[in-house]
Amino acid sequence: MHSLLVINQAITENYAEARSPDSPGPLLRACGYVVHTAASLEEALPLLGDADASILHLPVTGLMAWRAELLQYKATPILWWCTRHSANLSASACDENIIVDGILSPAMQPPEIHWILHFSARSSIERQEWQREREQLLSRIEERKWIDMAKGILSKAKNISESEAYDLLRKQAMNERKRMVDVATSIVKVYQLLQDQT
């Protein structure tokens, strides 16, 4: 990890807060990172392409909105820069489901910052892989649902067993050079259309 994007809304809201010793920029630069700072999404998007991670220097209440926006454009680790000020502003949000890959604070030493960034990168990769696996499983469940409905329709319409209906579906898919789920979906939709007309 080399380049970091710091989202610091205090830059526009309160210049004194942005320049405080708790500000992440100077400490992260002293640790050897290239740091770019943005106060708005418009400023952040051009900088996001080069960023290896995003560090959100704001109260917890703003984390999920920023996280969602940033991940739409690039999947990188998202960390929270926790200071006394941002922690005090976050007290009311303790029960919220906040998802970040790591937490940094101004009290950390350079080796701690390096390790947190390292572990956050691993956490982010694992989260992305889990999300892909989840989407694949949900897709398979959805496909299975269409195939099962088509099997039931064919079994009833042709007075055959479900295993025979499955073989018929598979054969039809091979003949049409389509995926089995596509054939099943067509059968179910045509059946529903006919049912609506009668």
N, CA, C and O of each residue as an XYZ file, in Angstrom:
792
protein
N       0.846     -1.161      0.000
C       0.000      0.000      0.000
C       0.901      1.236      0.000
O       1.839      1.336      0.791
N       0.604      2.163     -0.888
C       1.488      3.312     -1.054
C       0.721      4.639     -0.988
O       1.151      5.581     -0.323
N      -0.417      4.699     -1.686
C      -1.140      5.956     -1.821
C      -2.472      5.885     -1.059
O      -3.219      4.914     -1.188
N      -2.756      6.919     -0.268
C      -3.960      6.945      0.554
C      -4.801      8.165      0.213
O      -4.277      9.252     -0.034
N      -6.110      7.966      0.204
C      -7.051      9.067      0.009
C      -7.719      9.341      1.347
O      -8.378      8.464      1.905
N      -7.556     10.534      1.857
C      -8.179     10.923      3.120
C      -9.394     11.788      2.810
O      -9.283     12.825      2.155
N     -10.549     11.350      3.290
C     -11.765     12.146      3.173
C     -11.888     12.919      4.472
O     -12.060     12.334      5.541
N     -11.797     14.243      4.373
C     -11.776     15.089      5.555
C     -12.744     16.239      5.346
O     -12.374     17.284      4.812
N     -13.986     16.042      5.770
C     -14.988     17.093      5.578
C     -14.701     18.312      6.433
O     -15.265     19.379      6.190
N     -13.839     18.177      7.425
C     -13.492     19.325      8.266
C     -12.764     20.406      7.478
O     -12.710     21.557      7.911
N     -12.203     20.048      6.326
C     -11.488     21.041      5.500
C     -12.418     22.195      5.137
O     -12.033     23.363      5.193
N     -13.643     21.849      4.767
C     -14.568     22.904      4.381
C     -15.414     23.378      5.557
O     -15.830     24.536      5.601
N     -15.672     22.466      6.527
C     -16.556     22.839      7.632
C     -15.837     23.644      8.707
O     -16.413     24.564      9.287
N     -14.573     23.298      8.975
C     -13.856     23.954     10.053
C     -12.363     23.861      9.763
O     -11.739     22.829     10.010
N     -11.805     24.927      9.246
C     -10.401     24.897      8.834
C      -9.474     24.574     10.001
O      -8.480     23.871      9.819
N      -9.780     25.070     11.187
C      -8.934     24.825     12.359
C      -8.891     23.336     12.685
O      -7.831     22.807     13.021
N     -10.019     22.663     12.591
C     -10.057     21.212     12.858
C      -9.217     20.457     11.831
O      -8.510     19.513     12.185
N      -9.286     20.860     10.570
C      -8.529     20.183      9.512
C      -7.032     20.324      9.726
O      -6.267     19.444      9.333
N      -6.597     21.430     10.350
C      -5.170     21.686     10.555
C      -4.684     21.212     11.932
O      -3.527     21.434     12.287
N      -5.563     20.559     12.711
C      -5.205     20.153     14.073
C      -4.170     19.030     14.036
O      -3.985     18.392     13.000
N      -3.487     18.783     15.172
C      -2.498     17.699     15.232
C      -3.142     16.319     15.038
O      -2.457     15.346     14.722
N      -4.461     16.247     15.232
C      -5.167     14.974     15.030
C      -5.449     14.680     13.557
O      -5.929     13.596     13.225
N      -5.160     15.619     12.687
C      -5.406     15.433     11.260
C      -4.512     14.315     10.712
O      -3.327     14.272     11.043
N      -5.048     13.411      9.883
C      -4.274     12.241      9.443
C      -3.144     12.528      8.461
O      -2.150     11.801      8.448
N      -3.268     13.560      7.645
C      -2.288     13.814      6.592
C      -0.838     13.830      7.038
O      -0.035     13.056      6.516
N      -0.471     14.693      7.993
C       0.942     14.773      8.397
C       1.496     13.451      8.952
O       2.622     13.070      8.632
N       0.715     12.758      9.774
C       1.202     11.505     10.359
C       1.381     10.432      9.286
O       2.371      9.700      9.293
N       0.428     10.342      8.375
C       0.518      9.334      7.311
C       1.671      9.640      6.357
O       2.350      8.724      5.892
N       1.893     10.902      6.068
C       3.035     11.280      5.221
C       4.348     10.936      5.920
O       5.290     10.463      5.284
N       4.407     11.177      7.235
C       5.614     10.849      8.002
C       5.885      9.346      8.012
O       7.022      8.920      8.210
N       4.848      8.549      7.801
C       4.996      7.083      7.735
C       5.420      6.623      6.335
O       5.648      5.433      6.117
N       5.527      7.563      5.386
C       5.994      7.221      4.052
C       4.909      7.052      3.008
O       5.193      6.600      1.899
N       3.677      7.401      3.332
C       2.582      7.252      2.372
C       2.376      8.539      1.587
O       2.620      9.639      2.085
N       1.921      8.376      0.350
C       1.481      9.511     -0.449
C       0.032      9.751     -0.054
O      -0.798      8.849     -0.162
N      -0.274     10.946      0.398
C      -1.613     11.241      0.921
C      -2.273     12.329      0.080
O      -1.711     13.403     -0.134
N      -3.474     12.022     -0.389
C      -4.307     13.001     -1.090
C      -5.525     13.236     -0.215
O      -6.051     12.300      0.387
N      -5.974     14.476     -0.141
C      -7.093     14.822      0.723
C      -8.223     15.407     -0.102
O      -8.001     16.188     -1.027
N      -9.446     15.012      0.252
C     -10.632     15.536     -0.420
C     -11.696     15.831      0.626
O     -11.778     15.164      1.657
N     -12.508     16.841      0.341
C     -13.584     17.210      1.261
C     -14.950     16.873      0.702
O     -15.947     16.925      1.423
N     -15.010     16.526     -0.584
C     -16.300     16.211     -1.216
C     -16.094     15.066     -2.196
O     -14.967     14.729     -2.557
N     -17.201     14.480     -2.615
C     -17.132     13.383     -3.574
C     -16.536     13.863     -4.896
O     -15.788     13.130     -5.543
N     -16.862     15.077     -5.295
C     -16.323     15.628     -6.541
C     -14.795     15.720     -6.492
O     -14.118     15.465     -7.488
N     -14.268     16.082     -5.340
C     -12.814     16.141     -5.177
C     -12.217     14.749     -5.069
O     -11.103     14.512     -5.538
N     -12.948     13.826     -4.454
C     -12.416     12.483     -4.191
C     -12.322     11.617     -5.439
O     -11.350     10.878     -5.594
N     -13.295     11.688     -6.324
C     -13.344     10.767     -7.462
C     -12.099     10.801     -8.346
O     -11.598      9.734     -8.704
N     -11.575     11.969     -8.717
C     -10.354     11.957     -9.541
C      -9.143     11.365     -8.813
O      -8.231     10.836     -9.448
N      -9.138     11.456     -7.492
C      -8.010     10.958     -6.699
C      -8.134      9.473     -6.370
O      -7.145      8.827     -6.026
N      -9.339      8.938     -6.473
C      -9.609      7.559     -6.061
C      -8.884      6.536     -6.926
O      -8.521      5.465     -6.439
N      -8.671      6.846     -8.191
C      -8.016      5.907     -9.096
C      -6.641      5.464     -8.634
O      -6.272      4.303     -8.815
N      -5.874      6.373     -8.037
C      -4.520      6.058     -7.581
C      -4.472      5.564     -6.136
O      -3.426      5.104     -5.678
N      -5.582      5.652     -5.418
C      -5.584      5.335     -3.989
C      -5.598      3.829     -3.745
O      -6.328      3.081     -4.394
N      -4.768      3.404     -2.788
C      -4.751      2.004     -2.359
C      -5.713      1.773     -1.198
O      -6.076      0.632     -0.913
N      -6.125      2.838     -0.532
C      -7.088      2.762      0.566
C      -7.695      4.140      0.761
O      -7.113      5.155      0.380
N      -8.883      4.154      1.365
C      -9.531      5.417      1.702
C      -9.659      5.505      3.214
O     -10.068      4.549      3.872
N      -9.308      6.651      3.750
C      -9.377      6.878      5.187
C     -10.390      7.988      5.424
O     -10.233      9.110      4.942
N     -11.440      7.651      6.182
C     -12.528      8.592      6.409
C     -12.326      9.290      7.746
O     -12.444      8.678      8.808
N     -12.018     10.594      7.676
C     -11.811     11.409      8.868
C     -13.086     12.191      9.114
O     -13.180     13.370      8.772
N     -14.074     11.520      9.714
C     -15.371     12.110      9.970
C     -16.109     11.281     11.012
O     -15.670     10.177     11.333
N     -17.204     11.778     11.542
C     -17.959     10.995     12.525
C     -18.521      9.715     11.915
O     -18.724      9.619     10.705
N     -18.765      8.735     12.782
C     -19.285      7.440     12.337
C     -20.573      7.588     11.537
O     -20.820      6.810     10.617
N     -21.386      8.566     11.873
C     -22.670      8.746     11.196
C     -22.521      8.983      9.691
O     -23.465      8.752      8.936
N     -21.360      9.436      9.255
C     -21.145      9.664      7.822
C     -20.403      8.546      7.116
O     -20.250      8.579      5.895
N     -19.935      7.549      7.873
C     -19.094      6.499      7.276
C     -19.803      5.683      6.204
O     -19.268      5.502      5.110
N     -20.990      5.194      6.500
C     -21.644      4.252      5.568
C     -22.010      4.933      4.249
O     -21.912      4.317      3.188
N     -22.427      6.186      4.307
C     -22.761      6.899      3.064
C     -21.506      7.080      2.211
O     -21.524      6.836      1.004
N     -20.418      7.512      2.852
C     -19.162      7.680      2.114
C     -18.656      6.343      1.599
O     -18.202      6.254      0.459
N     -18.727      5.304      2.417
C     -18.260      3.970      2.032
C     -19.000      3.499      0.779
O     -18.387      3.020     -0.175
N     -20.327      3.643      0.799
C     -21.130      3.217     -0.351
C     -20.739      3.975     -1.614
O     -20.600      3.379     -2.682
N     -20.564      5.275     -1.492
C     -20.181      6.097     -2.656
C     -18.821      5.671     -3.209
O     -18.675      5.464     -4.414
N     -17.836      5.542     -2.336
C     -16.480      5.215     -2.785
C     -16.407      3.823     -3.403
O     -15.735      3.632     -4.416
N     -17.093      2.844     -2.801
C     -17.025      1.470     -3.315
C     -17.735      1.305     -4.656
O     -17.490      0.338     -5.377
N     -18.612      2.248     -4.986
C     -19.235      2.225     -6.322
C     -18.190      2.433     -7.411
O     -18.330      1.928     -8.525
N     -17.147      3.179     -7.080
C     -16.152      3.546     -8.076
C     -14.890      2.689     -8.016
O     -14.266      2.429     -9.045
N     -14.513      2.249     -6.813
C     -13.308      1.428     -6.692
C     -13.357      0.655     -5.378
O     -13.620      1.221     -4.318
N     -13.101     -0.636     -5.467
C     -13.105     -1.481     -4.267
C     -11.735     -1.411     -3.602
O     -10.799     -2.098     -4.010
N     -11.633     -0.583     -2.584
C     -10.395     -0.463     -1.805
C     -10.752     -0.570     -0.332
O     -11.919     -0.425      0.033
N      -9.774     -0.820      0.511
C     -10.054     -0.823      1.946
C     -10.563      0.547      2.400
O     -10.100      1.588      1.934
N     -11.518      0.516      3.311
C     -12.069      1.733      3.900
C     -11.727      1.704      5.393
O     -12.065      0.749      6.093
N     -11.058      2.752      5.874
C     -10.677      2.828      7.284
C     -11.266      4.091      7.906
O     -11.523      5.082      7.222
N     -11.469      4.029      9.204
C     -11.965      5.196      9.941
C     -10.820      5.800     10.727
O     -10.104      5.090     11.433
N     -10.644      7.115     10.608
C      -9.654      7.845     11.389
C     -10.391      8.350     12.628
O     -11.147      9.319     12.565
N     -10.160      7.683     13.744
C     -10.883      7.956     14.982
C     -10.084      8.908     15.869
O      -8.983      8.583     16.312
N     -10.651     10.081     16.121
C     -10.035     11.062     17.012
C     -10.997     11.324     18.170
O     -12.136     10.858     18.155
N     -10.537     12.066     19.165
C     -11.443     12.433     20.272
C     -12.663     13.157     19.733
O     -13.788     12.897     20.161
N     -12.440     14.070     18.789
C     -13.535     14.857     18.236
C     -14.527     13.972     17.472
O     -15.733     14.053     17.706
N     -14.023     13.122     16.553
C     -14.935     12.272     15.765
C     -15.590     11.209     16.637
O     -16.724     10.814     16.364
N     -14.901     10.730     17.690
C     -15.502      9.743     18.595
C     -16.631     10.382     19.395
O     -17.676      9.761     19.589
N     -16.436     11.618     19.863
C     -17.500     12.306     20.606
C     -18.719     12.543     19.736
O     -19.850     12.398     20.201
N     -18.503     12.905     18.480
C     -19.622     13.126     17.560
C     -20.314     11.818     17.181
O     -21.425     11.844     16.651
N     -19.673     10.669     17.446
C     -20.194      9.367     17.037
C     -20.907      8.618     18.151
O     -21.430      7.527     17.920
N     -20.940      9.179     19.352
C     -21.492      8.462     20.506
C     -22.919      7.982     20.272
O     -23.282      6.901     20.736
N     -23.727      8.749     19.571
C     -25.123      8.366     19.337
C     -25.260      7.235     18.320
O     -26.339      6.660     18.181
N     -24.185      6.911     17.611
C     -24.252      5.907     16.538
C     -23.646      4.571     16.950
O     -23.363      3.734     16.093
N     -23.443      4.360     18.246
C     -22.776      3.130     18.707
C     -23.503      1.856     18.295
O     -22.868      0.823     18.083
N     -24.822      1.918     18.181
C     -25.597      0.721     17.862
C     -25.732      0.473     16.366
O     -26.256     -0.566     15.963
N     -25.277      1.391     15.547
C     -25.415      1.230     14.098
C     -24.454      0.168     13.570
O     -23.388     -0.063     14.141
N     -24.845     -0.468     12.483
C     -24.013     -1.492     11.848
C     -23.032     -0.804     10.900
O     -23.360     -0.514      9.749
N     -21.846     -0.553     11.394
C     -20.831      0.161     10.624
C     -19.814     -0.846     10.099
O     -19.291     -1.661     10.858
N     -19.538     -0.788      8.802
C     -18.588     -1.714      8.196
C     -17.372     -0.931      7.714
O     -17.460     -0.126      6.787
N     -16.238     -1.181      8.362
C     -14.959     -0.624      7.924
C     -13.927     -1.741      7.993
O     -14.111     -2.725      8.710
N     -12.852     -1.584      7.250
C     -11.807     -2.601      7.229
C     -10.758     -2.374      8.311
O      -9.945     -3.259      8.577
N     -10.767     -1.198      8.938
C      -9.811     -0.921      9.998
C     -10.061      0.434     10.615
O     -10.788      1.263     10.068
N      -9.439      0.649     11.778
C      -9.553      1.919     12.476
C      -8.145      2.422     12.783
O      -7.304      1.688     13.301
N      -7.911      3.679     12.453
C      -6.632      4.340     12.748
C      -6.889      5.489     13.714
O      -7.991      6.035     13.772
N      -5.852      5.849     14.471
C      -5.989      7.008     15.359
C      -4.660      7.758     15.409
O      -3.613      7.194     15.092
N      -4.703      9.028     15.807
C      -3.484      9.832     15.859
C      -2.482      9.337     16.906
O      -1.305      9.693     16.848
N      -2.935      8.525     17.855
C      -2.035      8.026     18.907
C      -1.169      6.859     18.432
O      -0.260      6.437     19.146
N      -1.436      6.338     17.249
C      -0.695      5.169     16.752
C       0.709      5.551     16.290
O       0.956      6.657     15.811
N       1.606      4.597     16.450
C       2.979      4.733     15.975
C       3.057      4.197     14.536
O       2.195      3.416     14.134
N       4.068      4.598     13.756
C       4.175      4.135     12.362
C       4.055      2.615     12.173
O       3.348      2.189     11.260
N       4.717      1.771     12.998
C       4.544      0.325     12.775
C       3.089     -0.123     12.942
O       2.622     -1.003     12.218
N       2.378      0.480     13.892
C       0.964      0.128     14.090
C       0.133      0.540     12.873
O      -0.748     -0.196     12.428
N       0.425      1.707     12.354
C      -0.298      2.185     11.165
C      -0.038      1.263      9.978
O      -0.968      0.907      9.254
N       1.215      0.875      9.774
C       1.545     -0.038      8.670
C       0.774     -1.344      8.806
O       0.193     -1.826      7.833
N       0.763     -1.926     10.021
C       0.079     -3.211     10.214
C      -1.426     -3.091     10.049
O      -2.055     -3.969      9.459
N      -2.014     -2.009     10.566
C      -3.462     -1.826     10.393
C      -3.793     -1.714      8.909
O      -4.770     -2.302      8.447
N      -2.993     -0.968      8.162
C      -3.241     -0.837      6.719
C      -3.066     -2.186      6.016
O      -3.831     -2.520      5.111
N      -2.064     -2.953      6.430
C      -1.841     -4.289      5.856
C      -3.041     -5.198      6.125
O      -3.558     -5.842      5.212
N      -3.473     -5.244      7.378
C      -4.603     -6.113      7.726
C      -5.907     -5.627      7.111
O      -6.773     -6.437      6.781
N      -6.057     -4.324      6.954
C      -7.279     -3.812      6.332
C      -7.342     -4.195      4.859
O      -8.423     -4.451      4.328
N      -6.187     -4.237      4.198
C      -6.163     -4.671      2.788
C      -6.601     -6.127      2.686
O      -7.389     -6.485      1.810
N      -6.090     -6.965      3.583
C      -6.500     -8.382      3.590
C      -7.980     -8.521      3.905
O      -8.680     -9.319      3.283
N      -8.456     -7.745      4.868
C      -9.871     -7.788      5.244
C     -10.756     -7.370      4.074
O     -11.807     -7.965      3.839
N     -10.331     -6.359      3.356
C     -11.089     -5.874      2.206
C     -11.167     -6.936      1.108
O     -12.227     -7.144      0.519
N     -10.052     -7.604      0.835
C     -10.029     -8.660     -0.186
C     -10.945     -9.810      0.225
O     -11.707    -10.324     -0.594
N     -10.870    -10.210      1.487
C     -11.727    -11.290      1.976
C     -13.200    -10.902      1.874
O     -14.030    -11.725      1.487
N     -13.535     -9.654      2.219
C     -14.913     -9.184      2.137
C     -15.408     -9.201      0.691
O     -16.546     -9.589      0.428
N     -14.556     -8.782     -0.244
C     -14.941     -8.787     -1.654
C     -15.162    -10.212     -2.163
O     -16.107    -10.472     -2.908
N     -14.276    -11.139     -1.752
C     -14.439    -12.536     -2.162
C     -15.715    -13.122     -1.587
O     -16.444    -13.833     -2.279
N     -15.992    -12.824     -0.307
C     -17.214    -13.308      0.321
C     -18.437    -12.750     -0.408
O     -19.410    -13.472     -0.622
N     -18.395    -11.487     -0.786
C     -19.513    -10.864     -1.496
C     -19.733    -11.534     -2.856
O     -20.874    -11.771     -3.255
N     -18.638    -11.838     -3.571
C     -18.767    -12.530     -4.858
C     -19.378    -13.923     -4.677
O     -20.266    -14.325     -5.428
N     -18.886    -14.654     -3.666
C     -19.429    -15.989     -3.395
C     -20.906    -15.919     -3.034
O     -21.697    -16.755     -3.471
N     -21.271    -14.935     -2.245
C     -22.669    -14.760     -1.847
C     -23.548    -14.501     -3.075
O     -24.621    -15.087     -3.215
N     -23.078    -13.618     -3.960
C     -23.842    -13.314     -5.168
C     -23.984    -14.543     -6.055
O     -25.044    -14.768     -6.638
N     -22.907    -15.351     -6.162
C     -22.976    -16.578     -6.959
C     -23.975    -17.566     -6.366
O     -24.742    -18.194     -7.096
N     -23.963    -17.703     -5.037
C     -24.907    -18.617     -4.384
C     -26.346    -18.156     -4.573
O     -27.232    -18.963     -4.853
N     -26.574    -16.857     -4.417
C     -27.924    -16.339     -4.620
C     -28.381    -16.546     -6.061
O     -29.551    -16.832     -6.315
N     -27.452    -16.398     -6.998
C     -27.770    -16.614     -8.410
C     -28.130    -18.080     -8.664
O     -29.076    -18.376     -9.393
N     -27.367    -18.992     -8.056
C     -27.661    -20.420     -8.221
C     -29.005    -20.789     -7.614
O     -29.747    -21.594     -8.176
N     -29.315    -20.198     -6.464
C     -30.610    -20.466     -5.828
C     -31.737    -19.981     -6.728
O     -32.746    -20.663     -6.904
N     -31.553    -18.796     -7.295
C     -32.565    -18.242     -8.206
C     -32.736    -19.135     -9.438
O     -33.860    -19.403     -9.860
N     -31.613    -19.597    -10.016
C     -31.678    -20.494    -11.172
C     -32.397    -21.791    -10.811
O     -33.222    -22.288    -11.577
N     -32.074    -22.333     -9.634
C     -32.687    -23.579     -9.167
C     -34.194    -23.419     -9.044
O     -34.955    -24.332     -9.361
N     -34.619    -22.234     -8.575
C     -36.051    -21.957     -8.417
C     -36.773    -22.029     -9.771
O     -37.835    -22.642     -9.883
N     -36.186    -21.396    -10.796
C     -36.808    -21.413    -12.127
C     -36.846    -22.830    -12.693
O     -37.843    -23.242    -13.287
N     -35.759    -23.571    -12.504
C     -35.701    -24.949    -13.017
C     -36.739    -25.826    -12.314
O     -37.413    -26.625    -12.965
N     -36.870    -25.688    -11.012
C     -37.852    -26.480    -10.259
C     -39.277    -26.145    -10.688
O     -40.113    -27.040    -10.814
N     -39.562    -24.855    -10.913
C     -40.902    -24.467    -11.373
C     -41.174    -25.052    -12.752
O     -42.268    -25.556    -13.008
N     -40.184    -24.987    -13.647
C     -40.368    -25.538    -15.005
C     -40.561    -27.046    -14.952
O     -41.386    -27.594    -15.683
N     -39.802    -27.723    -14.089
C     -39.972    -29.181    -13.935
C     -41.398    -29.499    -13.493
O     -42.021    -30.426    -14.012
N     -41.911    -28.734    -12.541
C     -43.281    -28.957    -12.060
C     -44.304    -28.750    -13.153
O     -45.260    -29.517    -13.267
N     -44.112    -27.717    -13.958
C     -45.044    -27.427    -15.059
C     -45.000    -28.546    -16.101
O     -46.042    -29.045    -16.526
N     -43.787    -28.938    -16.511
C     -43.648    -30.006    -17.511
C     -44.189    -31.332    -16.979
O     -44.840    -32.081    -17.707
N     -43.919    -31.612    -15.720
C     -44.378    -32.858    -15.110
C     -45.903    -32.931    -15.125
O     -46.481    -33.974    -15.430
N     -46.538    -31.826    -14.796
C     -48.002    -31.775    -14.767
C     -48.594    -31.790    -16.177
O     -49.556    -32.509    -16.449
N     -48.004    -30.987    -17.071
C     -48.547    -30.855    -18.431
C     -48.373    -32.134    -19.252
O     -49.253    -32.492    -20.035
N     -47.255    -32.817    -19.078
C     -46.962    -33.999    -19.895
C     -47.213    -35.308    -19.148
O     -47.042    -36.398    -19.693
N     -47.628    -35.169    -17.870
C     -47.909    -36.341    -17.043
C     -46.678    -37.265    -16.963
O     -46.754    -38.469    -17.207
N     -45.537    -36.637    -16.607
C     -44.284    -37.389    -16.470
C     -43.679    -37.100    -15.096
O     -44.108    -36.175    -14.407
N     -42.695    -37.883    -14.707
C     -42.043    -37.659    -13.411
C     -41.148    -36.416    -13.495
O     -40.829    -35.929    -14.580
N     -40.755    -35.923    -12.323
C     -39.894    -34.738    -12.298
C     -38.513    -35.029    -12.874
O     -37.899    -34.145    -13.471
N     -38.017    -36.246    -12.706
C     -36.705    -36.577    -13.278
C     -36.799    -36.622    -14.811
O     -35.862    -36.231    -15.506
N     -37.926    -37.097    -15.324
C     -38.124    -37.079    -16.787
C     -38.267    -35.637    -17.290
O     -37.781    -35.289    -18.366
N     -38.942    -34.814    -16.491
C     -39.096    -33.397    -16.852
C     -37.732    -32.707    -16.856
O     -37.459    -31.860    -17.706
N     -36.882    -33.076    -15.901
C     -35.535    -32.511    -15.844
C     -34.742    -32.902    -17.092
O     -34.077    -32.061    -17.698
N     -34.815    -34.196    -17.477
C     -34.125    -34.661    -18.689
C     -34.641    -33.929    -19.927
O     -33.867    -33.578    -20.818
N     -35.945    -33.705    -19.972
C     -36.557    -32.992    -21.099
C     -36.026    -31.545    -21.156
O     -35.694    -31.031    -22.224
N     -35.960    -30.924    -20.005
C     -35.414    -29.557    -19.939
C     -33.968    -29.511    -20.428
O     -33.588    -28.651    -21.223
N     -33.176    -30.458    -19.933
C     -31.754    -30.512    -20.293
C     -31.597    -30.719    -21.798
O     -30.779    -30.063    -22.443
N     -32.387    -31.635    -22.346
C     -32.325    -31.932    -23.786
C     -32.725    -30.704    -24.613
O     -32.101    -30.390    -25.627
N     -33.781    -30.019    -24.156
C     -34.252    -28.824    -24.866
C     -33.178    -27.732    -24.844
O     -32.959    -27.046    -25.842
N     -32.527    -27.585    -23.719
C     -31.464    -26.576    -23.597
C     -30.309    -26.905    -24.541
O     -29.752    -26.007    -25.172
N     -29.945    -28.188    -24.644
C     -28.860    -28.581    -25.555
C     -29.267    -28.351    -27.007
O     -28.460    -27.885    -27.811
N     -30.507    -28.674    -27.344
C     -30.985    -28.480    -28.722
C     -31.000    -27.003    -29.117
O     -30.680    -26.647    -30.251
N     -31.374    -26.157    -28.165
C     -31.459    -24.725    -28.457
C     -30.135    -23.998    -28.191
O     -30.012    -22.799    -28.443
N     -29.150    -24.743    -27.680
C     -27.850    -24.166    -27.311
C     -28.012    -22.990    -26.348
O     -27.432    -21.920    -26.527
N     -28.817    -23.235    -25.332
C     -29.069    -22.242    -24.297
C     -28.760    -22.855    -22.945
O     -28.605    -24.069    -22.812
N     -28.675    -21.993    -21.947
C     -28.527    -22.502    -20.580
C     -29.876    -23.066    -20.136
O     -30.939    -22.601    -20.548
N     -29.792    -24.069    -19.295
C     -31.009    -24.719    -18.827
C     -31.935    -23.733    -18.109
O     -33.155    -23.813    -18.253
N     -31.376    -22.826    -17.357
C     -32.192    -21.861    -16.635
C     -32.937    -20.940    -17.600
O     -34.052    -20.511    -17.301
N     -32.343    -20.631    -18.745
C     -33.015    -19.770    -19.723
C     -34.229    -20.474    -20.322
O     -35.283    -19.865    -20.507
N     -34.073    -21.749    -20.621
C     -35.197    -22.538    -21.142
C     -36.278    -22.649    -20.073
O     -37.463    -22.488    -20.364
N     -35.869    -22.924    -18.837
C     -36.823    -23.054    -17.732
C     -37.590    -21.751    -17.520
O     -38.803    -21.766    -17.310
N     -36.883    -20.631    -17.575
C     -37.525    -19.326    -17.380
C     -38.556    -19.072    -18.479
O     -39.647    -18.571    -18.205
N     -38.214    -19.417    -19.716
C     -39.153    -19.243    -20.834
C     -40.409    -20.077    -20.614
O     -41.522    -19.597    -20.829
N     -40.232    -21.322    -20.189
C     -41.374    -22.209    -19.958
C     -42.279    -21.636    -18.872
O     -43.498    -21.594    -19.037
N     -41.694    -21.201    -17.774
C     -42.483    -20.669    -16.654
C     -43.224    -19.406    -17.078
O     -44.394    -19.235    -16.737
N     -42.563    -18.525    -17.812
C     -43.193    -17.264    -18.218
C     -44.342    -17.502    -19.202
O     -45.390    -16.863    -19.110
N     -44.135    -18.426    -20.143
C     -45.214    -18.754    -21.093
C     -46.394    -19.372    -20.341
O     -47.550    -19.038    -20.600
N     -46.088    -20.276    -19.407
C     -47.141    -20.914    -18.606
C     -47.923    -19.868    -17.815
O     -49.153    -19.909    -17.777
N     -47.212    -18.927    -17.182
C     -47.890    -17.865    -16.408
C     -48.720    -16.973    -17.304
O     -49.802    -16.534    -16.913
N     -48.227    -16.697    -18.507
C     -48.983    -15.882    -19.456
C     -50.267    -16.585    -19.862
O     -51.326    -15.961    -19.926
N     -50.180    -17.863    -20.132
C     -51.372    -18.638    -20.497
C     -52.359    -18.726    -19.337
O     -53.571    -18.673    -19.545
N     -51.846    -18.858    -18.125
C     -52.714    -18.919    -16.956
C     -53.450    -17.591    -16.743
O     -54.616    -17.580    -16.350
N     -52.759    -16.473    -17.005
C     -53.380    -15.156    -16.845
C     -54.478    -14.937    -17.856
O     -55.455    -14.245    -17.570
N     -54.336    -15.519    -19.045
C     -55.338    -15.324    -20.107
C     -56.583    -16.183    -19.885
O     -57.665    -15.861    -20.375
N     -56.418    -17.290    -19.133
C     -57.573    -18.164    -18.882
C     -58.117    -17.894    -17.529
O     -59.093    -18.524    -17.119
